[in-house]
Amino acid sequence: MLPFDRGMLDWPASGVLCLRARPGVAMTGRRGLVCSQGFKPDADALEAAGFELDADPARRYEVVLVLPPRQRDEARALFAEAIARCAPGGRVVASVANNAGAKTAEGDLAAVAGGVSVESKYKCRVFWTAPLQGPADPALAAQWTAADTPRPIAGGRFLSRPGLFAWDRIDPASALLAQHLPADLAGDAADLGAGFGFLSAELLERCPAIRTLDVIEAEARALELARTNLERYQDRAELHFHWLDATRGLPGRYDVIVTNPPFHAGDRLDRPGLGRRFIDVAAAALRPRGRLWLVANRHLPYEDTFAAAFAQVRTVAFGGGFKVIEGVRA
């Protein structure tokens, strides 16, 4: 918000769009601010703070703000989207922390938009375009948009896209968990933090007595792909897809839960509290004798949380720096 607060740019009365918006004090009191966010915890926080969420993809704005993600193909596609959402004569304004690739992002926006102005403060850069009449390089914008489209991985078994967790491969931790899932898992199941659907697919492949499966994912871009990737299992079990922050509770009661829980926040530091919360939420949603199957990095301290929530706990396997743990409810 620095260029607006210092009078370098005018805040338009007609409305401003913020792509990948996050709640924060700098956002407070900005009239006409419309927020776009596909990560459910941030979307919920924005809505709770009273911000309008983007519901009209055809609407164009005089200013489009961008908080680009770390993954470069995803960020480039977001710049192309920001330019496309600008009204004639509109500007794109972006900000990135210095240690998160600010100079690279600045160069990318300059390449597609035709140069930018720059200011630095708070160990971040903010950079903005001149008034635009579309991208300065339409071919480059089209190339960047195409680079973010879903593509086959794992020999064509799944579709994925840049920016998702382990987007271009099968995550080795999830593969270790899948390898050890017992065939006798049965009944109503959930996959917490399902990503593009690998663990859900493995559960349905390996456990024929699964009756229903709730696919729960906080990132809308991933959940969209999980729907596509799991279409071939529609006749095998009743599938439900939930755009949901799992840390706030689950939508049902289950006999089985599988998860490879997140343990990083935006700063990429270890946040074992996320995994502990997944364990507690799973335990609360499991029926008596229900089973939680979890994989995590070997060093993460989850055993005490398991012991407090489950009657039986065992470490099933170690491999590749990961561990698989099963907990059984009383």
Residue pairs with C-beta under 8 A, 6 or more apart in sequence:
1 26
1 27
1 30
2 8
2 119
2 121
2 126
3 9
3 93
3 117
3 119
3 126
3 128
4 10
4 11
6 119
8 117
8 119
9 63
9 91
9 93
9 128
11 30
11 31
11 63
12 32
12 61
12 62
12 63
13 31
13 32
14 32
14 61
14 62
15 32
15 33
15 34
15 59
15 61
15 62
16 30
16 32
16 33
16 34
16 61
16 62
16 63
16 64
16 65
17 34
17 35
17 36
17 54
17 59
17 61
17 63
17 64
17 65
17 85
18 27
18 33
18 34
18 35
18 36
18 64
18 65
18 66
18 67
19 36
19 64
19 65
19 66
19 67
19 78
19 81
19 82
19 85
20 36
20 37
20 38
20 66
20 67
20 68
20 69
20 78
21 27
21 35
21 36
21 37
21 42
21 46
21 51
21 65
21 67
22 37
22 42
22 45
22 46
22 67
23 42
23 45
23 46
23 49
23 51
27 33
27 49
27 51
28 49
33 51
33 52
34 51
34 52
34 53
34 54
34 59
34 61
35 46
35 51
35 52
35 53
35 54
36 53
36 54
37 43
37 46
37 53
38 219
38 220
38 221
39 218
39 219
39 220
40 218
40 219
40 220
40 243
40 244
40 245
41 218
41 245
41 247
43 53
44 245
44 248
46 53
47 53
59 85
60 85
60 86
60 87
60 90
61 85
61 86
61 87
61 90
62 86
62 87
62 89
62 90
62 91
63 86
63 90
63 91
63 92
63 93
64 82
64 83
64 85
64 86
64 90
64 91
64 92
64 93
65 92
65 93
65 94
65 95
66 78
66 79
66 82
66 92
66 93
66 94
66 95
67 94
67 95
67 96
68 75
68 78
68 79
68 94
68 96
68 105
69 75
69 78
69 163
70 100
70 101
71 162
71 163
71 167
72 101
72 104
72 108
72 162
73 144
73 147
73 148
73 162
73 163
74 148
74 161
74 162
74 163
75 105
75 108
76 108
76 112
76 144
76 147
76 148
77 144
77 145
77 147
77 148
77 162
79 92
79 94
79 108
79 109
79 112
79 113
79 141
79 144
80 112
80 135
80 141
80 142
80 144
80 145
81 145
82 92
82 94
83 92
83 112
83 113
83 129
83 132
83 134
83 135
83 141
84 134
84 141
86 92
86 132
88 132
88 133
89 131
89 132
89 133
90 131
90 132
91 128
91 129
91 130
91 131
91 132
92 109
92 113
92 128
92 129
92 132
93 126
93 127
93 128
93 129
94 105
94 106
94 109
94 126
94 127
94 128
95 124
95 125
95 126
95 127
96 102
96 105
96 106
96 124
96 125
97 123
97 124
98 120
98 123
98 124
98 125
99 123
102 124
102 125
103 125
105 125
105 127
106 116
106 118
106 125
106 127
109 116
109 127
109 129
110 116
110 127
111 137
111 140
112 135
112 136
112 137
112 140
112 141
112 144
113 129
113 130
113 132
113 135
113 136
114 129
114 130
114 136
114 137
115 129
115 130
115 136
116 127
116 128
116 129
117 127
117 128
117 130
118 125
118 126
118 127
119 125
119 126
119 127
120 126
135 141
147 162
148 161
148 162
148 163
149 161
150 159
150 160
150 161
150 225
150 228
151 159
151 160
151 161
152 158
152 159
153 159
153 160
153 167
153 168
153 169
153 170
154 169
154 170
154 198
157 201
158 196
158 197
158 198
158 201
158 225
158 229
159 196
159 225
159 228
159 229
160 167
160 168
160 196
160 225
161 167
161 221
161 225
162 168
163 221
164 195
164 196
164 219
164 221
164 222
164 225
165 171
165 195
165 222
165 262
166 174
166 195
167 196
170 198
171 195
171 198
171 260
172 320
172 322
173 260
173 295
173 296
173 297
173 320
173 322
174 195
174 198
174 199
174 202
174 260
174 295
176 295
176 317
176 319
176 320
176 322
176 324
177 199
177 258
177 260
177 293
177 294
177 295
177 324
178 198
178 199
178 202
178 203
178 206
179 317
180 293
180 316
180 317
180 324
181 202
181 203
181 206
181 207
181 258
181 293
182 207
183 206
183 207
183 208
184 207
184 209
185 203
185 206
185 207
185 209
185 210
185 255
185 256
185 291
185 293
186 207
186 209
186 210
186 211
186 255
186 256
187 209
187 210
187 211
187 212
187 254
187 255
187 256
188 211
188 212
188 213
188 214
188 252
188 253
188 254
188 255
188 256
189 203
189 207
189 210
189 211
189 212
189 213
189 214
189 254
189 255
189 256
189 257
189 258
190 213
190 214
190 215
190 216
190 250
190 252
190 254
190 256
190 257
190 258
190 282
190 285
191 197
191 199
191 200
191 203
191 213
191 214
191 215
191 216
191 257
191 258
191 259
192 216
192 246
192 250
192 257
192 258
192 259
192 261
192 278
192 281
192 282
193 216
193 217
193 218
193 246
193 259
193 260
193 261
193 262
193 278
194 200
194 215
194 216
194 217
194 222
194 223
194 226
195 217
195 219
195 222
195 226
195 260
196 222
196 225
196 226
196 229
197 215
197 225
197 226
197 229
197 230
199 258
199 259
199 260
200 213
200 215
200 226
200 230
200 233
200 258
201 229
201 230
201 233
203 210
203 213
203 256
203 258
204 210
204 213
204 230
204 233
204 236
204 237
207 256
208 236
210 236
210 237
210 256
211 237
211 238
212 237
212 238
212 239
212 240
213 237
213 238
213 239
213 240
214 240
214 241
214 242
214 250
214 251
214 252
214 254
215 223
215 226
215 227
215 230
215 239
215 240
215 241
215 242
216 242
216 244
216 246
216 250
216 251
217 223
217 226
217 241
217 242
217 243
217 244
218 243
218 244
218 245
218 246
220 243
223 241
223 242
223 243
226 241
227 241
230 239
233 239
240 251
242 251
244 250
244 251
246 278
246 281
247 274
247 277
247 278
247 281
248 281
249 281
249 284
249 285
250 281
250 282
250 284
250 285
252 285
253 285
253 286
253 287
254 285
254 286
254 287
254 290
255 286
255 287
255 289
255 290
255 291
256 290
256 291
256 293
257 282
257 285
257 286
257 290
257 291
257 292
257 293
258 292
258 293
258 294
259 278
259 282
259 292
259 293
259 294
259 295
260 294
260 295
260 296
261 274
261 275
261 278
261 279
261 294
261 296
262 271
262 274
262 275
263 270
263 271
263 272
263 274
263 275
263 296
263 297
263 300
264 270
264 271
264 274
265 271
265 274
270 300
272 300
272 301
272 302
275 294
275 296
275 300
275 302
275 305
276 302
276 305
278 294
279 292
279 294
279 302
279 305
279 306
279 309
279 327
280 305
280 309
282 292
282 294
283 292
283 309
283 310
283 327
283 329
286 292
286 329
287 329
288 329
288 330
289 328
289 329
289 330
290 328
290 329
291 326
291 327
291 328
291 329
292 310
292 326
292 327
292 328
293 316
293 324
293 325
293 326
294 302
294 324
294 325
294 326
294 327
295 322
295 323
295 324
295 325
296 302
296 322
296 323
296 325
297 321
297 322
297 323
298 318
298 321
298 322
298 323
302 325
303 313
303 315
303 325
306 313
306 325
306 327
307 313
309 327
310 327
310 328
310 329
310 330
311 328
311 329
311 330
312 326
312 327
312 328
313 325
313 326
313 327
313 328
314 325
314 326
315 323
315 324
315 325
316 324
316 325
316 326
317 323
317 324
318 324
